[in-house]
Amino acid sequence: MDQKLLIYAAQNILREIEEGIHIVNREGVTVAYNEAMEKIEGLSAETVIGRHLLEVFPNWTQENSTLLMAMSHRKPVQQKMQSYLNLKGKRITTVNTTFPIFDGEEMIGAVEISKNFTDVTNMSEKILDLQAKLINPEKYKFQVRTHFTFDHLIGRSPSFMEAIRIARRAADTTSSVLIHGDTGTGKELFAQSIHSASVRWDKPFIAQNCAAIPDTLLESILFGSVKGSFTGALDRPGLFEQANGGTLFLDEINSMSEELQAKLLRVLQESYVRRVGGQSDVKINVRIIAATNEDPFELMQSGKFRKDLFYRLNVIYIKLPLLYERQEDIGLLVDHFIRQYNESLGKDVWMLSGEVAQWFRDYMWPGNVRELQNFIESAMNMVTDEHVIGREHLPSHVAELLRGQTRAEVRETDAGGQTSSDVVEEDAGGRTCAVLQRGDETLNDYLKSIEHGEIEAAMVHFEGNISKAAQSLGLSRQNLQYKLKQLSERMVE
């Protein structure tokens, strides 16, 4: 009975898991092939099961198939990128982790876990091709422009003006810049503004988000590849070569593995880049602006950010404030976005209603300026011929979220007789909870607890639907998944 239960559980796991699972026996014949793998490769289980790998995938060999490699070497193959043609002639790109299966000392097969990066790879190749055309110095010189300058940075709060002051100084140098800012605070806007005001303004500005891309793929995107360096690899320059003479903006650099950080450091120190699988070095002249959505000093201390890379990048440090810390800027940003969407949507909106304006002042803005822009755009699409944005123009989940942030100040006396002001909030269900903790909690911990509370509330409200929760928070799905992972790790600790 227990064995049947285990078999039933395994079958359900194989059916429901998002990653592709491919299991072969010692002869290389497929014995298991789940639904996720069917979707990745466009083949049915009936087509694959019972057939040898090399029969189904004609471009594979004993040397480049990760399943056959794992059995041949009798050890796991970790995070290996493959690009190949399936039986229908469709090109597939996956990142595989493969383990040989042993029964005691006897090897009886191998299991492969695949993540689908076909769309990501195709899009990356198209972007690289387009960028290569745009940065042709002879034909496309005047198209290599950024979209944002310092004139596009809106705000007058002291902390925001200090960030702009440092950024303007950075524009006058060629040194590396490290920008620290939460999601939606405008890290790329600052990076583009620095580039636009620098002597490199007429050279390429290329941005790459380092999150949600496996190291094997990110390495070839950054450094380029040589044909044959991995299955399906082509001769292609990387972003460093394409950004030569200009600026390369690496966002969420903290998501890089330590190994890839070491390779990046070598490029920065030597000003040479070697393509993946290549034998020769290419001289480059690229300014790096890096960004992280976590405190880089804490990342360095925890070992997630190499100290040598941190010091190489942190020549000029810019800290971007949270929108909630820029209360005096909310009205300016609201007016800006209303003007922007009046023009693009053909509306004639003048202002927010007093009620909505108060909600905006009280809201914590976990998604920062990007979330504010999303709220305004959503409301503007609901406006017909009105001139004022009221609660009726806000999507129901936004109105509920904003109403749930109504706060009242409560003064409490602690055990030592000292008084402190705690802020409590009332959610849509009438429940109250403290949002400003007392004691020795740091501001950073406090802000993280607020963010985590917002995420938990959104996930509960949308019954675990990540896409809907991400939209309500003004985050991308990938960014919310990243934050949920952080939250789960924090809870385990």
C-alpha positions as CSV (number, residue, x, y, z in Angstrom):
1,M,0.0,0.0,0.0
2,D,2.8,2.4,0.9
3,Q,4.6,1.7,-2.4
4,K,1.4,2.3,-4.4
5,L,0.9,5.6,-2.5
6,L,4.4,6.7,-3.3
7,I,3.9,5.8,-7.0
8,Y,0.6,7.8,-7.0
9,A,2.3,10.8,-5.3
10,A,5.2,10.7,-7.8
11,Q,2.9,10.6,-10.8
12,N,1.0,13.6,-9.5
13,I,4.2,15.5,-8.8
14,L,5.4,14.8,-12.3
15,R,2.1,16.0,-13.8
16,E,1.8,19.2,-11.7
17,I,5.4,20.5,-11.5
18,E,6.3,23.4,-13.8
19,E,9.8,22.1,-14.8
20,G,10.2,19.5,-17.5
21,I,11.1,16.0,-16.2
22,H,12.8,13.5,-18.5
23,I,13.9,10.1,-17.3
24,V,15.8,7.5,-19.3
25,N,17.1,4.0,-18.5
26,R,20.7,2.9,-18.7
27,E,20.4,2.3,-22.4
28,G,19.2,5.9,-23.0
29,V,15.6,5.0,-23.7
30,T,12.9,7.3,-22.3
31,V,10.8,5.8,-19.5
32,A,9.1,9.0,-18.1
33,Y,8.3,12.4,-19.8
34,N,6.0,14.8,-18.0
35,E,3.4,17.3,-19.4
36,A,5.7,20.3,-18.7
37,M,8.4,18.6,-20.9
38,E,5.8,18.0,-23.6
39,K,5.0,21.7,-23.7
40,I,8.7,22.7,-23.7
41,E,9.7,20.5,-26.6
42,G,6.4,20.3,-28.4
43,L,6.3,16.6,-28.4
44,S,3.9,14.1,-26.9
45,A,4.9,11.6,-24.3
46,E,3.7,8.8,-26.6
47,T,6.2,10.0,-29.2
48,V,9.1,10.0,-26.8
49,I,8.6,7.2,-24.3
50,G,10.1,3.9,-25.4
51,R,12.4,5.5,-27.9
52,H,16.2,6.2,-27.7
53,L,17.2,9.8,-27.1
54,L,19.2,10.0,-30.3
55,E,16.3,8.7,-32.3
56,V,14.0,11.4,-31.1
57,F,16.5,14.3,-31.1
58,P,18.7,13.9,-34.2
59,N,21.1,16.7,-33.4
60,W,22.1,15.2,-30.1
61,T,25.2,13.1,-29.7
62,Q,26.8,11.0,-26.9
63,E,28.9,14.1,-26.2
64,N,26.4,16.9,-26.0
65,S,23.3,15.2,-24.5
66,T,23.2,16.1,-20.8
67,L,21.3,12.9,-20.0
68,L,23.9,10.7,-21.8
69,M,26.8,12.9,-20.3
70,A,25.5,12.3,-16.8
71,M,25.4,8.6,-17.3
72,S,28.8,8.5,-19.1
73,H,30.6,10.5,-16.4
74,R,28.5,9.0,-13.5
75,K,28.0,12.5,-12.0
76,P,25.5,15.3,-12.1
77,V,25.5,17.9,-14.8
78,Q,24.5,21.3,-13.2
79,Q,22.8,24.2,-15.0
80,K,23.8,23.2,-18.5
81,M,22.3,25.2,-21.4
82,Q,21.2,23.3,-24.5
83,S,19.9,24.7,-27.7
84,Y,18.7,21.9,-30.1
85,L,16.2,20.9,-32.8
86,N,13.4,18.5,-31.7
87,L,11.8,15.9,-33.9
88,K,9.6,18.6,-35.5
89,G,12.5,20.8,-36.4
90,K,11.7,23.4,-33.8
91,R,14.7,25.0,-32.0
92,I,14.4,24.6,-28.2
93,T,16.6,26.2,-25.5
94,T,16.6,24.8,-22.0
95,V,18.8,25.0,-18.9
96,N,19.1,21.5,-17.5
97,T,20.2,19.9,-14.3
98,T,20.8,16.2,-14.7
99,F,21.5,13.4,-12.2
100,P,22.5,9.8,-12.8
101,I,20.3,7.3,-10.9
102,F,21.9,4.6,-8.9
103,D,20.6,1.4,-7.3
104,G,23.4,0.8,-4.9
105,E,26.6,0.9,-7.0
106,E,24.7,0.1,-10.2
107,M,23.7,3.0,-12.5
108,I,20.2,2.4,-13.8
109,G,19.4,5.6,-15.7
110,A,19.3,9.4,-15.4
111,V,16.7,12.1,-14.6
112,E,16.8,15.6,-16.1
113,I,15.0,18.7,-14.8
114,S,14.6,21.3,-17.6
115,K,13.6,25.0,-17.5
116,N,12.3,26.5,-20.7
117,F,14.3,29.5,-21.9
118,T,13.3,29.2,-25.6
119,D,11.4,32.5,-25.6
120,V,14.0,34.3,-23.5
121,T,16.8,33.2,-25.7
122,N,15.0,34.1,-28.9
123,M,14.1,37.5,-27.5
124,S,17.7,38.0,-26.3
125,E,19.1,37.1,-29.7
126,K,16.6,39.5,-31.4
127,I,17.6,42.3,-29.0
128,L,21.3,41.6,-29.6
129,D,20.8,41.7,-33.3
130,L,18.8,44.9,-33.2
131,Q,21.3,46.5,-30.9
132,A,24.1,45.5,-33.2
133,K,22.4,47.3,-36.0
134,L,21.6,50.4,-33.9
135,I,25.1,50.9,-32.7
136,N,26.8,50.7,-36.2
137,P,28.9,53.8,-35.9
138,E,28.7,54.6,-39.6
139,K,25.1,53.9,-40.4
140,Y,23.3,54.4,-37.2
141,K,25.4,56.9,-35.2
142,F,22.6,59.3,-34.4
143,Q,20.1,56.6,-33.3
144,V,22.2,55.6,-30.3
145,R,20.3,57.9,-27.9
146,T,18.8,57.3,-24.5
147,H,15.2,58.3,-23.7
148,F,15.8,60.0,-20.3
149,T,17.8,63.0,-19.1
150,F,18.0,64.8,-15.8
151,D,15.1,67.0,-16.9
152,H,12.9,63.9,-16.7
153,L,13.6,63.3,-13.0
154,I,10.7,64.8,-11.0
155,G,11.0,65.7,-7.4
156,R,12.1,68.3,-4.9
157,S,12.5,66.4,-1.6
158,P,15.9,66.7,0.0
159,S,16.8,63.0,-0.4
160,F,15.9,63.0,-4.0
161,M,17.7,66.2,-4.8
162,E,20.8,64.8,-3.1
163,A,20.6,61.7,-5.4
164,I,20.4,63.9,-8.4
165,R,23.4,66.0,-7.2
166,I,25.6,62.9,-6.9
167,A,24.3,61.6,-10.3
168,R,25.2,64.9,-12.0
169,R,28.7,64.7,-10.5
170,A,28.9,61.1,-11.8
171,A,28.1,62.3,-15.3
172,D,31.3,64.3,-15.3
173,T,33.5,61.3,-14.7
174,T,34.1,57.9,-16.3
175,S,34.2,55.9,-13.1
176,S,31.8,53.0,-12.2
177,V,28.5,53.9,-10.5
178,L,26.5,51.7,-8.1
179,I,22.9,52.6,-7.6
180,H,20.8,51.2,-4.7
181,G,17.1,51.6,-4.9
182,D,14.0,49.6,-4.3
183,T,11.8,48.3,-7.2
184,G,10.2,51.2,-9.0
185,T,12.4,54.0,-7.6
186,G,13.8,54.9,-11.0
187,K,17.3,53.2,-11.2
188,E,17.4,53.0,-15.0
189,L,16.1,56.6,-15.3
190,F,19.1,57.7,-13.3
191,A,21.5,55.5,-15.3
192,Q,20.2,56.9,-18.6
193,S,20.4,60.5,-17.2
194,I,24.0,60.0,-16.2
195,H,24.9,58.6,-19.7
196,S,23.0,61.4,-21.5
197,A,24.9,64.1,-19.6
198,S,28.3,62.4,-20.1
199,V,30.9,62.6,-22.8
200,R,29.6,59.2,-24.0
201,W,26.1,60.6,-24.8
202,D,26.4,59.8,-28.5
203,K,27.7,56.2,-27.9
204,P,25.6,53.1,-27.0
205,F,23.6,52.8,-23.8
206,I,22.6,49.2,-23.2
207,A,20.6,47.9,-20.2
208,Q,20.5,44.4,-19.0
209,N,18.4,43.0,-16.1
210,C,20.4,40.2,-14.5
211,A,17.5,38.7,-12.6
212,A,15.6,35.6,-13.8
213,I,18.2,34.6,-16.3
214,P,20.4,31.6,-15.7
215,D,24.1,32.2,-15.5
216,T,24.9,30.1,-18.5
217,L,22.6,32.3,-20.7
218,L,23.6,35.6,-19.0
219,E,27.3,34.9,-19.5
220,S,26.8,34.4,-23.3
221,I,24.6,37.6,-23.4
222,L,27.2,39.7,-21.6
223,F,30.4,38.3,-23.1
224,G,29.3,36.8,-26.4
225,S,29.7,33.3,-27.7
226,V,31.8,31.3,-30.3
227,K,30.1,28.8,-32.5
228,G,30.2,25.4,-30.9
229,S,30.9,26.6,-27.4
230,F,27.7,25.0,-26.4
231,T,25.0,23.1,-28.3
232,G,23.4,25.5,-30.7
233,A,25.8,28.4,-30.0
234,L,26.5,30.9,-32.7
235,D,29.3,33.4,-33.3
236,R,27.8,36.5,-31.6
237,P,29.2,39.6,-29.8
238,G,28.0,40.1,-26.3
239,L,26.7,43.3,-24.7
240,F,30.2,44.4,-23.6
241,E,31.3,44.5,-27.3
242,Q,28.1,46.1,-28.4
243,A,28.4,48.8,-25.7
244,N,32.0,49.6,-26.6
245,G,32.7,53.3,-26.2
246,G,29.4,53.8,-24.3
247,T,27.6,52.6,-21.1
248,L,26.4,49.2,-20.0
249,F,23.7,49.3,-17.2
250,L,23.5,46.1,-15.2
251,D,20.3,46.0,-13.1
252,E,19.8,43.7,-10.2
253,I,23.5,42.7,-10.3
254,N,23.0,41.1,-6.9
255,S,21.2,38.2,-8.6
256,M,24.5,37.0,-10.3
257,S,26.2,33.9,-8.9
258,E,29.6,34.3,-7.3
259,E,31.2,32.6,-10.3
260,L,29.8,35.0,-12.8
261,Q,30.6,38.0,-10.5
262,A,34.2,36.8,-10.6
263,K,34.2,36.7,-14.4
264,L,32.6,40.2,-14.5
265,L,35.3,41.5,-12.2
266,R,38.0,40.2,-14.5
267,V,36.5,42.1,-17.4
268,L,36.3,45.3,-15.4
269,Q,39.8,45.1,-14.2
270,E,41.5,44.1,-17.5
271,S,39.2,45.9,-20.0
272,Y,39.2,42.8,-22.1
273,V,36.4,40.4,-22.8
274,R,36.6,36.8,-24.0
275,R,33.6,35.2,-25.7
276,V,32.3,32.0,-24.2
277,G,34.3,29.2,-25.8
278,G,36.7,31.7,-27.4
279,Q,40.5,31.8,-27.3
280,S,41.2,35.4,-27.9
281,D,40.5,38.6,-25.9
282,V,38.7,41.7,-27.3
283,K,39.7,45.1,-26.0
284,I,36.7,47.1,-24.7
285,N,36.1,50.6,-23.4
286,V,32.8,50.4,-21.5
287,R,31.5,52.4,-18.5
288,I,29.6,50.3,-16.0
289,I,26.6,51.5,-14.1
290,A,25.3,48.8,-11.8
291,A,22.1,48.7,-9.7
292,T,20.8,46.6,-6.9
293,N,17.4,46.5,-5.2
294,E,18.9,45.3,-1.9
295,D,21.4,47.1,0.4
296,P,24.8,46.3,-1.2
297,F,26.6,46.7,2.1
298,E,24.4,44.0,3.7
299,L,24.8,41.8,0.6
300,M,28.6,42.1,0.8
301,Q,28.6,41.2,4.5
302,S,26.3,38.2,3.9
303,G,28.6,36.9,1.1
304,K,26.1,37.4,-1.7
305,F,28.1,40.2,-3.2
306,R,31.8,39.7,-3.7
307,K,33.8,42.3,-1.8
308,D,36.3,42.9,-4.7
309,L,33.5,43.4,-7.2
310,F,31.6,45.7,-4.7
311,Y,34.7,47.9,-4.3
312,R,35.3,47.9,-8.0
313,L,31.8,49.1,-8.8
314,N,31.1,51.3,-5.7
315,V,33.3,54.2,-6.9
316,I,30.3,56.5,-6.9
317,Y,27.3,55.4,-4.8
318,I,23.8,56.7,-5.3
319,K,21.0,55.8,-2.9
320,L,17.5,56.4,-4.3
321,P,14.8,57.1,-1.7
322,L,11.4,55.3,-1.4
323,L,8.4,57.2,-2.7
324,Y,6.9,57.0,0.8
325,E,10.0,59.0,2.0
326,R,9.3,61.7,-0.6
327,Q,5.8,62.9,0.5
328,E,6.3,66.3,-1.0
329,D,6.9,64.7,-4.5
330,I,3.7,62.7,-4.7
331,G,1.7,65.6,-5.9
332,L,4.3,66.6,-8.5
333,L,4.4,63.0,-9.9
334,V,0.6,62.8,-9.9
335,D,0.4,66.0,-12.0
336,H,3.1,64.7,-14.3
337,F,1.4,61.4,-15.0
338,I,-2.0,63.0,-15.4
339,R,-0.6,65.3,-18.1
340,Q,1.2,62.4,-19.7
341,Y,-2.0,60.2,-20.0
342,N,-4.2,63.2,-21.0
343,E,-2.0,63.4,-24.1
344,S,-1.7,59.7,-24.8
345,L,-5.3,58.7,-24.0
346,G,-7.0,61.9,-25.2
347,K,-8.5,62.8,-21.8
348,D,-9.0,66.1,-20.0
349,V,-8.4,65.3,-16.3
350,W,-7.3,68.1,-14.0
351,M,-6.7,66.5,-10.6
352,L,-7.5,63.9,-8.0
353,S,-10.5,64.1,-5.7
354,G,-9.8,65.1,-2.1
355,E,-10.5,61.6,-1.0
356,V,-8.2,59.9,-3.4
357,A,-5.5,62.5,-2.8
358,Q,-5.7,61.7,0.9
359,W,-5.4,58.0,0.2
360,F,-2.3,58.7,-1.9
361,R,-0.7,60.6,0.9
362,D,-1.4,57.9,3.4
363,Y,-0.5,54.9,1.2
364,M,2.9,53.2,1.8
365,W,3.7,52.7,-2.0
366,P,5.6,49.4,-1.9
367,G,6.0,49.6,-5.7
368,N,7.2,53.3,-5.5
369,V,6.9,55.6,-8.5
370,R,6.1,52.7,-10.9
371,E,3.1,51.7,-8.7
372,L,1.9,55.3,-8.6
373,Q,2.1,55.5,-12.4
374,N,0.2,52.3,-12.7
375,F,-2.6,53.6,-10.5
376,I,-2.9,56.8,-12.5
377,E,-2.9,55.0,-15.8
378,S,-5.6,52.5,-14.6
379,A,-7.8,55.4,-13.3
380,M,-7.3,57.5,-16.5
381,N,-8.6,54.6,-18.6
382,M,-11.8,54.5,-16.5
383,V,-12.4,58.3,-17.0
384,T,-14.9,59.3,-19.7
385,D,-15.7,63.1,-19.7
386,E,-14.9,63.8,-16.0
387,H,-12.2,66.2,-15.0
388,V,-11.5,64.7,-11.5
389,I,-10.2,61.2,-10.7
390,G,-12.5,59.8,-7.9
391,R,-12.8,56.5,-6.1
392,E,-15.2,55.3,-8.8
393,H,-12.4,55.5,-11.4
394,L,-10.0,53.2,-9.4
395,P,-10.1,49.5,-10.0
396,S,-11.8,47.8,-7.1
397,H,-8.6,46.1,-5.9
398,V,-6.7,49.4,-5.9
399,A,-9.5,51.2,-4.0
400,E,-9.6,48.5,-1.5
401,L,-5.8,48.5,-1.1
402,L,-5.8,52.3,-0.6
403,R,-8.7,52.3,1.8
404,G,-6.9,49.5,3.8
405,Q,-4.0,51.9,4.4
406,T,-6.1,54.5,6.4
407,R,-4.0,55.1,9.5
408,A,-4.5,56.6,12.9
409,E,-1.7,57.6,15.3
410,V,-1.9,55.9,18.7
411,R,0.3,56.8,21.6
412,E,1.4,54.1,23.9
413,T,3.4,54.0,27.1
414,D,6.1,51.3,27.4
415,A,7.1,49.5,30.5
416,G,9.7,52.0,31.3
417,G,7.3,54.9,31.3
418,Q,8.5,56.3,28.0
419,T,5.9,57.1,25.3
420,S,6.2,56.3,21.6
421,S,4.0,56.8,18.6
422,D,2.9,53.6,16.9
423,V,0.9,53.8,13.7
424,V,-1.9,51.3,13.2
425,E,-3.7,50.5,10.0
426,E,-7.2,49.2,9.4
427,D,-7.7,46.8,6.5
428,A,-10.8,46.3,4.5
429,G,-12.1,43.8,7.0
430,G,-11.8,46.1,9.9
431,R,-8.8,44.5,11.5
432,T,-6.0,46.6,12.9
433,C,-2.3,45.9,13.1
434,A,0.7,48.0,14.1
435,V,2.9,49.0,11.2
436,L,5.5,51.0,13.1
437,Q,7.3,48.8,15.5
438,R,9.1,50.1,18.6
439,G,12.4,49.0,20.1
440,D,15.7,48.5,18.4
441,E,14.3,47.7,14.9
442,T,16.3,49.5,12.2
443,L,14.6,51.6,9.6
444,N,15.7,49.0,6.9
445,D,14.0,46.2,8.9
446,Y,10.9,48.3,9.5
447,L,10.6,49.0,5.7
448,K,11.1,45.4,4.9
449,S,8.4,44.3,7.4
450,I,6.0,46.8,5.7
451,E,6.8,45.4,2.3
452,H,6.4,41.9,3.4
453,G,3.0,42.8,5.0
454,E,1.8,44.3,1.8
455,I,2.9,41.2,-0.2
456,E,1.2,38.8,2.3
457,A,-2.0,40.8,2.2
458,A,-2.0,40.9,-1.6
459,M,-1.3,37.1,-1.8
460,V,-4.2,36.4,0.6
461,H,-6.6,38.8,-1.2
462,F,-5.9,37.2,-4.6
463,E,-5.8,33.7,-3.2
464,G,-2.2,33.0,-4.1
465,N,-2.5,34.3,-7.7
466,I,1.0,35.7,-8.3
467,S,0.1,37.6,-11.5
468,K,-2.9,39.4,-10.0
469,A,-1.0,40.2,-6.7
470,A,2.0,41.5,-8.7
471,Q,-0.3,43.8,-10.7
472,S,-1.9,45.2,-7.6
473,L,1.5,45.9,-6.0
474,G,2.9,47.5,-9.2
475,L,5.6,44.8,-9.5
476,S,6.5,42.4,-12.3
477,R,5.6,38.7,-11.8
478,Q,9.3,37.8,-11.7
479,N,10.1,40.5,-9.1
480,L,7.2,39.4,-6.8
481,Q,8.4,35.8,-7.1
482,Y,11.9,37.0,-6.0
483,K,10.4,38.9,-3.0
484,L,8.3,35.9,-2.0
485,K,11.4,33.7,-2.0
486,Q,13.1,36.3,0.3
487,L,10.1,36.3,2.5
488,S,10.1,32.5,2.8
489,E,13.8,32.5,3.6
490,R,13.2,35.2,6.3
491,M,10.4,33.1,7.9
492,V,12.7,30.0,8.0
493,E,15.4,32.0,9.7
